[in-house]
């Protein structure tokens, strides 16, 4: 089964934004942004994806990456 990961942290940091700044500027809840930031969710709403994409000036699809395509080291199961 292929996992999808959000690139929120990577893209936000590349634009000089931290988690708190993303939360304030997006208007999304801190809990939601934190889950997306650390990839601790199994759901992503299309509305949130659109808001974050607009904030980061990227296409919504650019926020998504499959697990094998991330720059972070992932533990192998």
Order of alpha helices (4+ residues) and beta strands (2+ residues): beta-alpha-alpha-alpha-alpha-beta
